[in-house]
Structures are given as C-alpha cells and as structure tokens.
Amino acid sequence: MKKSMLAMSVAAAIGGLGFAGGALAVQDNTVTAATAVDLVVNPGGIGHQLLFPYFSTQGDNATLINVVNTDTVGKVVKFRFRGAGNSDDLFDFQVLMSPGDVWTAAVTKDATTGKSKLTTADKSCTLGLGDGSFATLRTDPKKDAGETLEGYLEVINMADIIDGSDLYKTTKHSAGVATCSLTVLDAALGTDIATEAAGTARGLTNPTTGLVGDWILLNQANTAAWSGSATALEARDSSNVPAMGRVVFWPQKFGTPTLVNGVDSATADPLFTEGVVAYQLYDLPDLSTPYLSGVSLAADQADQTTAQIAVQSVTNEFVTADGIAAVTDWLFSQPTRRYHVAVNYGTSTAYTAALVFRDGSTGTDYYNTGNTTLLASQRQACLNNTSAPHRNSLFDREETTPGLADNPFVPSPNTPEAAQVVYLCGEANVYSINAGGTADASALGAKVARGDITVAYADGWGTWGMGNGSTGIPVLGAAFVRASNGAVNYGFAFPHKTVAAVAP
C-alpha cells in the first residue's frame, strides 16, 4: 500500500475524510459586543481556539487532524499551519463547520514537490483550500521545501453562523453533504464587514466555544503512531463562564486589510507591524488579533494568550534502552513566540537574517535581546537560557542522579555544579535523547529545528528549566517514545508536566 494511501485509510477510519472545494471568505476589523474578558486554557479540551503543537511529514511521517464542532450553532473557522523553524505561514484556509460537524484531513509529503500537502474528502464548505499544497512564499529563501515538513497548527473560531441565515442553509449538511453555494458564500464572506449590523445581515455573529481537536502522528514505515488532543483556549466572562468573543473575520482573499486603528489593532506579528512583510487579507486573524472585550491592541492580546501557556519548567520521561530499540524525542513547541519575535530573512540581494522584536514599549518581555539569539548557521531564533536536565534535575529509574552516587555531600571549598545550558532553536524544537546526533535514530526524525542531548542513563526522567524567571516561556509538547517488541513497533506520547509561570 502506498504511504499516502495508508495515511488516508487511517484518517478515514477515525473521522471520515472529505474533499471540499475552495472558495472565498470574509472578515472585518469592527468589534461586536463581546462579553469575554479572559482567554484561558480549558483542561476539558473545548474552546474558541485550538493549538496543535506539532505536525510532521518528514521521512515516512504523516499527520492526521480532527476538529469537531460540538456546538449547536455553525462556525467559520480559520486554520493556519506554521513552520517549525520560525513560525512562518505555510498554509491557511477557512472551514465552515455546521452544528455537530467533524472536519478531518491528512497531511503527507508530496513526492513530486517535496512539500507537505493536505488531503481531505470532507464535505464541509472549505474556502481557499486549492490543491492542499503548502507554500514556501514566506519561508527562508535560503532553504528548500523541507521547511514545510514540520511545524504546528492554530485554529480560530472567527464567528458563529446565525441559524436560519442563507449562510447557515448553504453550510448545513443535508443527507451528509453541504450545498456550499459559491454565490451565497461570496455574498456573505467575500468582502470586509463594516458594521455589526452588516455582519448580522450576512449571517455572522459573535464566536462561542465548542471546538475540540485531536491529532495522530503516524510513521508509515514502522507503523508507530503517537496521538494527542489540541490545547483549547476558551473565552470566558468575569464569572469564568464561557462567553462570546469578538467577531474576527477577514476574507480568504488577496488584498490589503482596511484597519481603522492601524495594523497594531489587528496583529502583533513584528514582520507585519514593522513593514518587513506586506500582509494580506488572508493573514488575519491570528492568535494575537484582539478577541476579548476591553482589548484594543494585538500586543496585549498576544501577552494575555502567551501567559496562559507560559511555564517555568518542563518535566518528562525518556526511554532509550537498547533491548527494546527505544528512542525518545522531547518536543518544545512555542506557538505564540511569533507575536514577540520574528526573523527577517533580508533582501534578495543579501538575504542577511536578523531578529525583529516586537515594540518593547508595550507588553511583557517573554522574548528579548537577553534571552533570544539568532543562530546564524540555521537562521533561526533561539531561546538561549534554557537549562537541560542536569544534577538534581535528572534521574534514572532508581533515584540516581549524575555525580551524586551514594554520597550527596561535597568536599569544601568547592563550587556548585553549573546548569547545562542549551539553546532551543526554532519554534517547534525537537530534542532527541541519546540519539548520537543522528536524525534517523530519533523517534520523530525531526530535521527543521532539532537538537541532541546525551545523558548517562538509558531510561529515566528529567526537568528542563525554561528560563526567563517566574514569567517563563510559552511551551507545549510531549515526550515521543518509539520502542519495538520483535517485529511489532509501538509509539507513546507523554504530555509534558509543567510548573506554570507567574502571570506578569
């Protein structure tokens, strides 16, 4: 069976994939009467926005995505895949999900182009899908299609669809299929919405909660698989009850957004706000677009969202025993880093990369000139004060830690052991444990943003300090373990255990 067919077969089994035609979509920078004042992580997994920490089509990998609308109203949902290197936009589109709808897709590597490609047979209305090919328009021009093979996914409910409207009727499934009238979709979602009344007339209203998401990372050669659920961000009111966010729509089209209050009111992406990259209608919204009542600047929304996933440390296990051919990778995904620092790849004559920090006069200093460095050789932004597991934070399975042996006392005079400082380079960074510097010896086969660390034990656990004091760094991820029992392969994903940061 061909690799892509294997991925599609599994995806069909778990969700019933579907192919949807491309179309248009709409948005507005005008705020409706949002009632939500906080955007918080919902441990129950249901929310207004979803963060998928990683996808990969490296080697024999494929990634399967499921998003479910558990609500009784329809939703217009933005999907954006970003690269593992520097969070560059690889592919974005919109899906109109009717009540109770499930949208599924498989992301695989296209053998012809060498790029990631999304395939779906889903019957929901999908706008801007095209042939599903990821793009290198925004990636590093000094690199190749491999930049599209790893990254993460952000999903945003831009607006709910009013029951009974023409938009509702054409997106609501009947006998398992949505009509998806291009005429109706273009009328409702083809241009900006100037006023709340105009949005209502087109069938749009404030976004509510109800989205859930799951992912499977499948290695099609050794049939190992890992799975998990998306982190759900839920907009809530002052009583901590799920509430309505702002309508945040723009068309899935070319064109420059008309922003009454300037670009800073729509995005905190430094490449957009500093004029390095000319943004389009389809670039909005993103995770920094003001979603809450009382938030007018995108930088403030970015900080509020970042604070919800910021951690001071990450703890997890590793298994690398030879007897079961075990390998372990730790994923450190930072899905809001782009709204604090980005990489400018330079002009076509020089292509000299440089960090671009968000305007330091506003917001919290999650990433700054003191803790973030440009790795010139890889042209990636790196967090440079992260401490890897070391003495007193690294253990085997029998309580042993490096250097302590049976005697925890030290001779004097002496100096404390220094923490092992490592660089977390790239946005979705993968650190392989005891892989000997070989990507093929790691669980995920990561290449875009990958590091290695060697520890004295085959199996155990450790804690990585994220640096930046009590403010911490926004990190999602897991330990991905692959092991074998004879001819049978297994995959395990252990979510990170974290110490939450202190809200600034």
C-alpha positions in Angstrom: 0.0 0.0 0.0 1.3 3.4 -0.9 2.3 5.6 2.1 -0.2 8.3 1.3 -3.0 5.7 0.9 -2.1 4.3 4.3 -2.4 7.7 5.9 -5.7 8.3 4.2 -7.1 4.9 5.1 -6.3 5.5 8.8 -7.8 9.0 8.6 -10.9 7.8 7.0 -11.3 5.2 9.7 -11.0 7.7 12.5 -13.1 10.5 11.0 -14.4 10.0 7.5 -12.3 12.4 5.5 -13.7 14.7 2.9 -12.6 16.7 -0.2 -14.0 20.2 -0.2 -13.9 22.8 -2.9 -12.0 26.0 -2.4 -14.0 29.3 -2.3 -13.8 32.6 -0.5 -14.3 34.1 2.9 -14.7 37.3 4.8 -13.7 39.5 7.7 -14.0 42.7 9.5 -11.9 44.7 11.9 -15.0 46.1 13.6 -15.7 44.8 17.1 -19.1 43.5 18.1 -20.4 43.2 21.6 -18.0 40.6 23.0 -18.7 39.5 26.6 -15.5 37.6 27.2 -12.7 39.2 29.2 -10.3 36.2 29.5 -8.9 33.6 27.1 -7.9 30.6 29.3 -6.7 27.1 28.7 -9.7 24.8 29.2 -8.4 21.5 30.7 -11.6 19.9 29.3 -10.3 20.4 25.8 -13.2 22.6 24.5 -12.7 26.1 23.3 -12.8 29.0 20.9 -9.3 28.4 19.6 -7.1 25.3 19.3 -3.4 24.8 19.4 -1.9 21.7 17.8 1.7 21.6 19.0 3.3 19.7 16.1 2.8 18.2 12.7 5.4 16.3 10.6 5.7 14.8 7.2 9.4 14.1 7.5 10.5 10.8 6.1 7.7 8.4 6.4 5.6 10.6 8.8 2.0 11.6 8.2 -0.2 13.7 10.4 -3.9 13.3 10.8 -6.1 16.1 12.1 -9.6 16.0 13.5 -11.6 19.1 14.5 -15.2 18.8 15.9 -17.8 21.5 16.4 -19.6 20.3 19.5 -21.8 23.3 19.5 -25.5 23.6 18.3 -24.5 26.6 16.0 -22.3 26.7 12.9 -18.9 28.3 12.9 -16.5 29.9 10.5 -13.1 28.6 11.4 -9.6 29.7 10.4 -6.8 27.0 10.0 -3.2 28.1 9.8 -0.2 25.8 9.6 3.1 27.4 10.6 6.7 26.2 10.2 8.8 24.7 12.9 11.7 27.0 12.1 10.4 30.5 12.7 6.6 30.2 12.7 6.3 31.2 9.0 2.9 30.8 7.4 2.9 27.7 5.3 -0.8 27.2 4.5 -4.0 28.7 5.7 -7.7 28.4 4.8 -11.2 28.6 6.3 -13.7 25.8 7.1 -17.4 26.4 7.7 -18.5 23.9 10.2 -22.1 23.2 10.7 -23.5 22.2 14.1 -22.1 18.8 15.2 -19.7 18.8 12.2 -16.4 16.8 12.2 -13.6 18.0 9.8 -10.7 15.7 9.1 -7.6 15.8 7.0 -4.3 14.0 6.4 -1.0 15.9 5.9 1.6 14.0 3.9 4.7 14.7 1.9 4.1 15.2 -1.8 6.6 13.0 -3.7 6.7 15.4 -6.6 7.2 18.8 -4.9 8.8 17.6 -1.7 6.4 19.8 0.2 3.7 19.0 2.7 0.2 18.6 1.2 -3.1 18.4 2.9 -5.7 16.0 1.6 -9.3 15.9 2.7 -12.5 14.3 1.3 -14.6 16.2 3.9 -17.9 17.6 2.7 -17.9 20.7 4.8 -17.5 24.0 2.9 -13.8 24.9 2.7 -12.5 28.2 1.4 -9.1 28.7 -0.1 -8.0 25.0 0.1 -6.8 24.8 -3.5 -4.9 21.6 -4.1 -3.8 21.5 -0.5 -0.1 22.2 -1.2 1.9 24.1 1.4 3.8 27.1 0.2 7.4 28.5 0.6 6.4 32.1 -0.2 7.1 33.1 3.5 9.8 30.7 4.4 13.6 31.2 4.4 14.6 31.8 0.8 18.0 30.2 1.5 16.3 26.9 2.4 14.2 24.4 0.4 10.8 22.7 0.5 11.9 20.9 3.7 10.8 23.9 5.7 7.2 22.9 5.0 7.6 19.4 6.5 7.3 20.3 10.2 5.5 22.8 12.3 2.3 23.4 14.2 -1.3 24.3 13.6 -3.5 27.1 15.0 -7.3 27.0 14.7 -9.5 30.1 15.4 -13.3 30.3 15.6 -13.7 33.7 13.8 -17.5 33.9 14.1 -20.6 31.8 14.6 -23.2 31.4 11.8 -26.7 32.6 12.6 -29.3 29.8 12.4 -31.7 30.2 9.5 -29.5 32.6 7.5 -28.6 31.9 3.9 -25.0 31.2 5.1 -26.4 28.7 7.6 -28.5 27.0 4.9 -25.7 26.5 2.5 -23.2 25.2 5.1 -25.7 23.0 7.0 -25.3 19.4 5.9 -28.3 17.7 4.3 -28.0 13.9 3.7 -24.4 14.2 4.8 -23.4 17.0 2.3 -23.3 20.8 2.5 -24.6 22.7 -0.6 -21.7 25.3 -0.4 -23.2 27.7 -2.9 -20.5 29.9 -4.3 -22.9 32.7 -4.8 -24.1 32.6 -1.2 -20.6 32.2 0.2 -19.2 35.1 -1.8 -22.1 37.3 -0.7 -21.6 36.5 2.9 -17.9 36.1 3.1 -16.3 37.7 0.1 -15.7 41.3 1.4 -15.0 43.0 4.7 -17.8 43.6 7.2 -18.0 47.3 8.0 -20.5 47.2 10.9 -22.1 44.8 13.4 -25.4 45.2 11.5 -23.7 44.3 8.3 -22.3 41.1 9.8 -25.6 40.1 11.2 -27.2 40.7 7.8 -24.7 38.3 6.3 -25.4 35.6 8.9 -22.4 36.2 11.2 -22.4 36.7 15.0 -20.0 36.6 17.9 -17.9 33.4 18.2 -18.7 31.0 21.1 -17.0 27.9 22.4 -17.4 24.4 21.2 -14.3 23.4 19.2 -12.3 20.3 20.1 -9.3 18.8 18.2 -7.2 15.7 18.1 -4.1 14.6 16.2 -2.3 11.5 15.2 1.3 11.4 14.1 1.8 8.2 12.1 5.1 6.8 10.9 4.1 4.8 7.9 7.3 2.7 7.6 7.4 1.3 11.1 3.7 1.8 11.8 4.5 3.6 15.1 1.9 6.2 16.0 1.5 8.9 18.6 -1.6 10.9 19.3 -2.9 13.7 21.5 -5.5 16.4 21.9 -5.2 20.1 20.9 -4.8 22.6 23.7 -8.1 24.5 23.9 -8.2 28.2 24.6 -11.7 29.3 25.8 -13.0 32.8 26.0 -14.7 33.4 29.4 -16.5 36.3 31.1 -15.8 37.8 34.5 -17.6 34.9 36.2 -15.3 32.4 34.5 -18.2 31.2 32.3 -17.7 30.5 28.5 -18.7 33.7 26.7 -18.7 35.4 23.3 -15.5 36.6 21.7 -15.2 39.4 19.1 -16.0 38.7 15.5 -12.6 38.5 13.8 -13.2 37.9 10.1 -11.3 38.9 7.0 -11.8 37.4 3.6 -9.7 34.4 2.4 -8.5 36.6 -0.4 -5.7 38.8 -1.7 -5.9 42.5 -0.7 -4.7 44.9 2.0 -7.0 45.0 5.0 -8.6 48.3 5.8 -7.8 48.8 9.5 -9.3 51.9 11.1 -7.0 51.8 14.1 -3.9 50.6 12.2 -2.1 47.3 12.0 -1.3 47.2 15.7 -5.1 46.7 16.3 -5.1 43.5 14.3 -1.8 41.7 14.7 1.3 41.8 16.8 3.4 39.9 14.2 6.6 42.0 14.1 7.2 41.4 10.4 3.8 42.9 9.7 3.8 45.7 12.2 7.3 46.8 11.2 6.5 46.7 7.5 9.0 43.9 6.7 6.3 41.8 5.0 3.2 43.2 3.3 0.3 41.4 4.9 -2.8 40.3 3.0 -6.5 39.8 4.0 -5.9 36.1 4.4 -3.2 36.8 7.1 -5.9 37.8 9.5 -6.9 36.9 12.1 -4.1 35.3 14.0 -3.6 34.3 17.7 -2.8 37.9 18.6 -5.9 39.5 17.0 -7.9 41.1 19.8 -10.6 38.6 20.8 -11.7 39.9 24.2 -13.8 42.8 25.4 -11.6 45.7 26.5 -8.5 44.6 24.5 -7.7 47.0 21.7 -4.0 46.3 20.9 -2.9 43.0 19.4 0.2 43.1 21.6 -1.9 43.0 24.7 -4.0 40.0 23.3 -0.7 38.2 22.5 0.6 38.7 26.0 -2.7 37.5 27.6 -2.7 34.4 25.4 1.0 33.7 26.0 0.6 34.0 29.7 -2.0 31.1 29.6 0.6 28.6 28.3 3.8 30.0 29.8 5.8 27.6 32.0 8.9 27.9 34.2 9.9 24.3 33.7 9.1 21.1 31.8 9.4 17.6 33.3 9.1 14.3 31.4 10.4 10.8 31.0 12.8 9.3 28.4 13.3 5.7 27.3 16.3 4.7 25.2 17.1 1.1 26.3 18.8 -0.9 23.5 16.9 -4.1 24.5 13.6 -2.7 23.1 15.3 -0.4 20.5 13.8 2.6 22.3 14.2 6.2 21.2 12.8 9.4 22.8 12.3 12.9 21.5 11.1 15.8 23.6 9.0 18.5 21.7 9.2 22.1 22.8 6.6 24.0 20.8 6.2 27.7 21.3 3.0 28.7 19.4 2.9 32.3 20.4 6.6 33.2 20.0 5.9 34.8 16.6 4.0 37.6 18.3 7.1 38.6 20.3 10.0 38.0 18.0 10.4 37.0 14.3 13.2 36.5 11.8 13.6 38.9 8.9 15.4 36.9 6.1 16.7 40.1 4.4 16.5 41.3 0.8 17.0 39.3 -2.3 20.5 40.8 -2.8 21.8 40.0 0.6 19.4 37.7 2.4 21.0 38.6 5.7 18.8 37.3 8.5 18.1 39.4 11.6 15.8 39.2 14.6 12.8 41.6 14.7 11.5 42.1 18.2 8.0 43.4 18.9 7.9 47.1 20.0 9.3 46.9 23.6 7.3 49.8 24.8 4.2 47.6 25.3 3.6 44.1 26.7 5.6 41.5 28.6 9.2 40.7 27.8 8.8 37.0 27.2 11.5 37.1 24.4 14.1 39.8 24.5 17.7 40.6 23.4 18.9 39.0 26.6 17.3 35.6 26.2 16.8 35.3 22.4 19.6 34.8 19.9 19.8 34.4 16.2 21.6 31.2 15.3 23.4 32.4 12.1 24.1 28.9 10.7 20.4 27.9 10.9 18.9 31.4 10.6 16.6 30.6 13.4 15.6 32.4 16.6 16.9 30.6 19.7 15.9 30.7 23.4 19.4 30.8 24.9 19.0 30.5 28.6 17.2 27.1 28.9 18.7 24.6 31.2 18.7 21.0 30.2 18.3 18.2 32.8 21.4 18.2 35.0 22.5 17.2 38.5 19.5 17.4 40.9 17.0 17.5 38.0 18.0 14.3 36.1 17.4 10.8 37.4 17.3 7.3 36.2 14.5 5.0 37.4 16.2 4.1 40.7 16.7 7.7 42.0 20.3 8.0 40.8 21.3 11.4 39.5 24.7 12.3 37.8 27.6 12.8 40.2 25.8 12.1 43.5 26.4 8.3 43.6 25.7 7.2 47.2 27.1 10.3 48.8 25.3 13.6 48.4 27.9 15.6 50.5 30.6 17.6 48.7 34.2 18.5 49.8 34.9 22.1 50.5 36.0 24.6 49.3 34.1 23.9 46.1 31.8 25.4 43.6 28.2 24.4 42.7 27.7 22.5 39.5 26.7 24.8 36.7 23.4 24.1 34.9 23.8 22.7 31.5 22.6 25.5 29.3 21.2 24.6 25.9 19.6 26.5 23.0 16.1 25.8 22.0 16.3 26.9 18.4 13.3 27.2 16.2 9.6 27.4 17.1 8.7 23.7 17.3 12.0 22.4 18.6 12.7 18.7 19.0 15.4 17.4 21.3 16.5 13.8 20.9 17.8 11.9 23.9 20.8 9.7 23.3 20.4 9.7 19.6 24.0 10.3 18.9 23.3 13.3 16.7 21.5 11.2 14.1 18.1 12.3 13.0 17.3 8.7 11.8 18.0 7.5 15.3 15.3 9.8 16.8 11.7 9.0 17.3 10.2 11.7 15.1 13.1 12.0 12.6 12.9 15.8 13.0 15.2 18.0 10.9 14.0 21.6 10.7 14.5 22.6 14.4 16.3 19.7 16.1 18.9 19.3 18.9 20.6 16.4 20.7 21.5 15.7 24.3 23.3 12.7 25.7 22.6 11.6 29.3 24.2 8.9 31.4 21.2 6.7 31.7 19.2 4.7 29.2 15.9 5.4 30.9 14.7 7.9 33.5 13.3 11.4 33.8 14.4 15.0 33.9 13.4 18.6 34.3 14.2 21.4 31.8 14.2 24.9 33.1 12.7 27.4 30.6 14.5 30.4 31.9 13.0 34.0 31.9 12.4 33.8 35.7 8.9 33.5 37.0 7.5 34.8 33.8 8.5 31.7 31.9 8.2 30.8 28.3 5.1 29.6 26.4 5.7 25.9 25.7 3.5 23.0 24.7 4.6 19.4 23.8 5.3 15.9 24.9 7.9 13.1 25.1 7.6 10.9 22.0 8.8 7.4 22.6 9.2 4.7 20.0 10.0 1.1 21.0 10.0 -2.4 19.5 8.9 -5.8 20.6 10.3 -8.1 18.0 8.6 -7.1 14.7 6.0 -5.0 16.4 6.6 -1.3 16.9 4.9 1.0 19.5 4.6 4.7 19.9 3.9 6.6 23.1 3.3 10.3 23.7 3.7 11.5 27.3 2.4 15.1 27.7 4.8 17.5 29.4 4.3 18.1 33.1 5.0 21.7 33.9 5.4 24.4 36.6 3.2 27.2 35.5 4.6 30.7 35.1 3.5 33.6 37.3 1.3 35.9 35.5 3.1 39.3 35.0 
